Amino acid sequence: MPLRLSPPLFDAALCALLPTGVWDLAVGVSGGADSTALALLTQGFVRRHGGRVRAFIVDHGLRVGSAAEAEVTRARLAARGIEAGILTLRDLPRGAGLQAAARGARHEALARAACEAGCVFLLLGHHADDQGETVAMRAMRGEAGLEGMSRWSARRQVVVLRPLLGFGRQAVRDWLGAQGMAWVEDPSNAMARFERVRIRQDGAGRAACGGAARAAREVSEAEFLARYVAMRLEGFALVEAGTMPEGALGALLRTLGGAAYAPRREALARLAGRLRPATLGGVRILPAGRMGAGWLFVREAAACAPPVAAWPGVVWDGRFLYEGEAGGWLGALGEAARQFRGHGGLPRAVLAAMPALRGEGGEVEFPAPARFCPPQPLTSRPFWA
């Protein structure tokens, strides 16, 4: 049962997640009640421990007035002595998948800003009601994930903490209201076209279940992957099996597709019981042919991300980390794979999805100085657990 929110209970929840002596923290703030309360609570926490807090406000630019709301939020935080920066996102793809794209861009921007500010730990304001909605949504994609969001998740640049998961939405708002602090109400939170909003309005949230069964299942899936799947640094895999556990298939597709999440449960189930030529999650499944027995899993070139400006450390398509000098554009080799036929003994389907560096004059450098660096699984365990 969610607790009543208070600074001592918040401090205890946060201390359980932090290594001793780490008091410099970053907080992601949307301007809503939950993240605003988190910023104030974190400010009190770091003051009591001699640390500092830096808030980052994300403006998606998805509706008229969002920039003004971000400025209002910054002013409100500044009035409470909290330094805040505004991260402006632009050119998010409209239409289906907008919320997922916005969430991914928001997390990436927050992680980068926290890292640049010298903060390893980034706090987000998800609470117990968010957890119930997330579990209900993930239940539609399969059993994995029914434990919900983790309080502690290691990501590429930062460690994400969610210290409010033990507190309900109303408890957070009651505490914030008692502080005399206003917040921004996002109108999209009442739009029933979004899955999360429908679950909230229907009261269809679900309690998170224990993780023991999931842990056992993941061990079995890991053993399958280690025995039957050969990952290649060019960004593809060979699978010497005719069937796969759903979880193992989902993990492989997510890794090769550079995605944060696996395809939906129904799609995985249709394919896992009998591997066959198909495209799922931006990954093509083909007979391995001269590559060996079994199946070739390769990124679909047409689904690759658009080219990005090449600079050291940029990640293209969620899969490749650029390690060359700044200049030019990093993107899929695509149709230019014809020019490199037979390179490394790799089939054209593999070459087309690999990264190439293009100069201003259209000249192509292949292979590009980029390292296969797919999304890493998010661990739910602190360092000492």
Secondary structure by P-SEA (a helix, b strand, c coil): ccccccaaaaaaaaaaccccccccbbbbbcccaaaaaaaaaaaaaaaaccbbbbbbbbbcccccaaaaaaaaaaaaaaaacbbbbbbbbcccccccaaaaaaaaaaaaaaaaaaaaacccbbbbbccaaaaaaaaaaacccccccccccccccccccbbbbbccccccaaaaaaaaaaacbbbbbcccccccccaaaaaaaacccccccccaaaaaaaaaaaaaaaccbbbbcccccccccccccaaaaaaaaaaaacccccccaaaaaaccccccccccccbbbccccccccbbbbbcccccccccccccccccccccccccccccccccccccccccccccccccaaaaaabbbbbccccccccccccccccccccccccccc
